[in-house]
């Protein structure tokens, strides 16, 4: 699923609105994760904290016209890319949530489907995209080492 730039901007604004509730000049003291719950039927994206307090919600019209059975599988990479771009643009630097914290994709029962982004100073979340071809690279490296 490829979302329009307008839809991506709407989602980004909602995420910024949600995390803005945790921005202050104080130390990082809040302990929570941010839960993103897309709803294909209504087209809404709900954003919650760990206490199920709604932080933001927006309407994404493109989701209502999507007809596949793999909605969550298609939404996940879109949200992951958007969150990574936001992190790279330092959108989460002034958030007072205690690190590490995560942006989590959840379903209608609020069950975790995927961890979209882990925000931490020292930890990197490894996903399948990062690991593609690693076996071959390691095999080639070992072969080259043994030949010397």
PyMOL commands that set and color helices and strands:
alter all, ss='L'
color gray80, all
select helices_A, chain A and resi 5-20+61-64+71-88+128-131+134-147
alter helices_A, ss='H'
color red, helices_A
select strands_A, chain A and resi 34-39+44-48+54-59+101-106+112-119
alter strands_A, ss='S'
color yellow, strands_A
deselect
rebuild
show_as cartoon
